[in-house]
Amino acid sequence: MDYAALLNALDKASLFDLWRLNVFIARALDDPHKNEALKTQLYVDQAVHYLAHDDILWVTAQGWK
């Protein structure tokens, strides 16, 4: 995915377009089939990388407490 192009398009989007995208993304994230597929690929002590939305930086984490 071309994130630079995506960010450029988001900068040009109207508030209504952003709201609609928010709804579509929320529905996709809540999809139980996608969540179950993700869970089958994770295991305890696996290192994962995610984007921390508060700081907008990549974080690496491993294990659960």
mmCIF file of the C-alpha atoms, coordinates in Angstrom:
data_MODEL
# 
_entry.id   MODEL 
# 
loop_
_atom_site.group_PDB 
_atom_site.id 
_atom_site.type_symbol 
_atom_site.label_atom_id 
_atom_site.label_alt_id 
_atom_site.label_comp_id 
_atom_site.label_asym_id 
_atom_site.label_entity_id 
_atom_site.label_seq_id 
_atom_site.pdbx_PDB_ins_code 
_atom_site.Cartn_x 
_atom_site.Cartn_y 
_atom_site.Cartn_z 
_atom_site.occupancy 
_atom_site.B_iso_or_equiv 
_atom_site.pdbx_formal_charge 
_atom_site.auth_seq_id 
_atom_site.auth_comp_id 
_atom_site.auth_asym_id 
_atom_site.auth_atom_id 
_atom_site.pdbx_PDB_model_num 
ATOM 1  C CA . MET A 1 1  ? 0.000   0.000   0.000  1.00 0.00 ? 1  MET A CA 1 
ATOM 2  C CA . ASP A 1 2  ? 1.275   3.441   -0.904 1.00 0.00 ? 2  ASP A CA 1 
ATOM 3  C CA . TYR A 1 3  ? 0.903   5.271   2.420  1.00 0.00 ? 3  TYR A CA 1 
ATOM 4  C CA . ALA A 1 4  ? 2.276   8.538   1.043  1.00 0.00 ? 4  ALA A CA 1 
ATOM 5  C CA . ALA A 1 5  ? -0.484  8.603   -1.579 1.00 0.00 ? 5  ALA A CA 1 
ATOM 6  C CA . LEU A 1 6  ? -3.040  7.622   1.039  1.00 0.00 ? 6  LEU A CA 1 
ATOM 7  C CA . LEU A 1 7  ? -1.975  10.440  3.378  1.00 0.00 ? 7  LEU A CA 1 
ATOM 8  C CA . ASN A 1 8  ? -2.039  12.880  0.461  1.00 0.00 ? 8  ASN A CA 1 
ATOM 9  C CA . ALA A 1 9  ? -5.595  11.798  -0.411 1.00 0.00 ? 9  ALA A CA 1 
ATOM 10 C CA . LEU A 1 10 ? -6.672  12.080  3.233  1.00 0.00 ? 10 LEU A CA 1 
ATOM 11 C CA . ASP A 1 11 ? -5.305  15.631  3.397  1.00 0.00 ? 11 ASP A CA 1 
ATOM 12 C CA . LYS A 1 12 ? -7.570  16.536  0.476  1.00 0.00 ? 12 LYS A CA 1 
ATOM 13 C CA . ALA A 1 13 ? -10.659 14.676  1.746  1.00 0.00 ? 13 ALA A CA 1 
ATOM 14 C CA . SER A 1 14 ? -13.711 16.471  3.075  1.00 0.00 ? 14 SER A CA 1 
ATOM 15 C CA . LEU A 1 15 ? -14.839 15.951  6.660  1.00 0.00 ? 15 LEU A CA 1 
ATOM 16 C CA . PHE A 1 16 ? -17.761 13.894  5.360  1.00 0.00 ? 16 PHE A CA 1 
ATOM 17 C CA . ASP A 1 17 ? -15.398 11.647  3.379  1.00 0.00 ? 17 ASP A CA 1 
ATOM 18 C CA . LEU A 1 18 ? -13.205 11.219  6.468  1.00 0.00 ? 18 LEU A CA 1 
ATOM 19 C CA . TRP A 1 19 ? -16.230 10.316  8.573  1.00 0.00 ? 19 TRP A CA 1 
ATOM 20 C CA . ARG A 1 20 ? -17.369 7.723   6.010  1.00 0.00 ? 20 ARG A CA 1 
ATOM 21 C CA . LEU A 1 21 ? -13.869 6.227   5.891  1.00 0.00 ? 21 LEU A CA 1 
ATOM 22 C CA . ASN A 1 22 ? -13.862 6.075   9.684  1.00 0.00 ? 22 ASN A CA 1 
ATOM 23 C CA . VAL A 1 23 ? -17.111 4.088   9.637  1.00 0.00 ? 23 VAL A CA 1 
ATOM 24 C CA . PHE A 1 24 ? -15.811 1.684   6.971  1.00 0.00 ? 24 PHE A CA 1 
ATOM 25 C CA . ILE A 1 25 ? -12.524 1.141   8.801  1.00 0.00 ? 25 ILE A CA 1 
ATOM 26 C CA . ALA A 1 26 ? -14.308 0.570   12.130 1.00 0.00 ? 26 ALA A CA 1 
ATOM 27 C CA . ARG A 1 27 ? -16.507 -2.076  10.489 1.00 0.00 ? 27 ARG A CA 1 
ATOM 28 C CA . ALA A 1 28 ? -13.483 -3.789  8.939  1.00 0.00 ? 28 ALA A CA 1 
ATOM 29 C CA . LEU A 1 29 ? -11.627 -3.819  12.278 1.00 0.00 ? 29 LEU A CA 1 
ATOM 30 C CA . ASP A 1 30 ? -14.677 -5.289  14.025 1.00 0.00 ? 30 ASP A CA 1 
ATOM 31 C CA . ASP A 1 31 ? -15.049 -8.105  11.460 1.00 0.00 ? 31 ASP A CA 1 
ATOM 32 C CA . PRO A 1 32 ? -14.978 -11.323 13.530 1.00 0.00 ? 32 PRO A CA 1 
ATOM 33 C CA . HIS A 1 33 ? -13.604 -13.385 10.631 1.00 0.00 ? 33 HIS A CA 1 
ATOM 34 C CA . LYS A 1 34 ? -10.611 -11.067 10.204 1.00 0.00 ? 34 LYS A CA 1 
ATOM 35 C CA . ASN A 1 35 ? -9.982  -11.014 13.947 1.00 0.00 ? 35 ASN A CA 1 
ATOM 36 C CA . GLU A 1 36 ? -10.097 -14.813 14.198 1.00 0.00 ? 36 GLU A CA 1 
ATOM 37 C CA . ALA A 1 37 ? -7.731  -15.124 11.221 1.00 0.00 ? 37 ALA A CA 1 
ATOM 38 C CA . LEU A 1 38 ? -5.317  -12.770 12.979 1.00 0.00 ? 38 LEU A CA 1 
ATOM 39 C CA . LYS A 1 39 ? -5.527  -14.688 16.263 1.00 0.00 ? 39 LYS A CA 1 
ATOM 40 C CA . THR A 1 40 ? -4.592  -17.951 14.532 1.00 0.00 ? 40 THR A CA 1 
ATOM 41 C CA . GLN A 1 41 ? -1.326  -16.345 13.383 1.00 0.00 ? 41 GLN A CA 1 
ATOM 42 C CA . LEU A 1 42 ? -0.271  -15.067 16.837 1.00 0.00 ? 42 LEU A CA 1 
ATOM 43 C CA . TYR A 1 43 ? 1.394   -17.020 19.624 1.00 0.00 ? 43 TYR A CA 1 
ATOM 44 C CA . VAL A 1 44 ? 2.618   -16.285 23.149 1.00 0.00 ? 44 VAL A CA 1 
ATOM 45 C CA . ASP A 1 45 ? 5.980   -14.465 23.267 1.00 0.00 ? 45 ASP A CA 1 
ATOM 46 C CA . GLN A 1 46 ? 5.782   -13.541 19.586 1.00 0.00 ? 46 GLN A CA 1 
ATOM 47 C CA . ALA A 1 47 ? 7.303   -10.151 18.811 1.00 0.00 ? 47 ALA A CA 1 
ATOM 48 C CA . VAL A 1 48 ? 4.765   -7.842  17.173 1.00 0.00 ? 48 VAL A CA 1 
ATOM 49 C CA . HIS A 1 49 ? 5.123   -4.426  15.576 1.00 0.00 ? 49 HIS A CA 1 
ATOM 50 C CA . TYR A 1 50 ? 2.360   -1.863  15.665 1.00 0.00 ? 50 TYR A CA 1 
ATOM 51 C CA . LEU A 1 51 ? 1.793   1.814   15.079 1.00 0.00 ? 51 LEU A CA 1 
ATOM 52 C CA . ALA A 1 52 ? 1.195   3.754   18.295 1.00 0.00 ? 52 ALA A CA 1 
ATOM 53 C CA . HIS A 1 53 ? -1.441  6.255   17.206 1.00 0.00 ? 53 HIS A CA 1 
ATOM 54 C CA . ASP A 1 54 ? -0.765  8.696   20.048 1.00 0.00 ? 54 ASP A CA 1 
ATOM 55 C CA . ASP A 1 55 ? 2.872   9.200   19.100 1.00 0.00 ? 55 ASP A CA 1 
ATOM 56 C CA . ILE A 1 56 ? 2.654   8.028   15.471 1.00 0.00 ? 56 ILE A CA 1 
ATOM 57 C CA . LEU A 1 57 ? 5.660   5.770   15.792 1.00 0.00 ? 57 LEU A CA 1 
ATOM 58 C CA . TRP A 1 58 ? 6.354   2.078   15.333 1.00 0.00 ? 58 TRP A CA 1 
ATOM 59 C CA . VAL A 1 59 ? 6.539   0.026   18.521 1.00 0.00 ? 59 VAL A CA 1 
ATOM 60 C CA . THR A 1 60 ? 7.909   -3.499  18.991 1.00 0.00 ? 60 THR A CA 1 
ATOM 61 C CA . ALA A 1 61 ? 6.471   -5.584  21.819 1.00 0.00 ? 61 ALA A CA 1 
ATOM 62 C CA . GLN A 1 62 ? 6.892   -9.167  22.941 1.00 0.00 ? 62 GLN A CA 1 
ATOM 63 C CA . GLY A 1 63 ? 4.951   -11.318 25.395 1.00 0.00 ? 63 GLY A CA 1 
ATOM 64 C CA . TRP A 1 64 ? 2.054   -10.511 27.679 1.00 0.00 ? 64 TRP A CA 1 
ATOM 65 C CA . LYS A 1 65 ? 1.890   -9.697  31.375 1.00 0.00 ? 65 LYS A CA 1 
# 
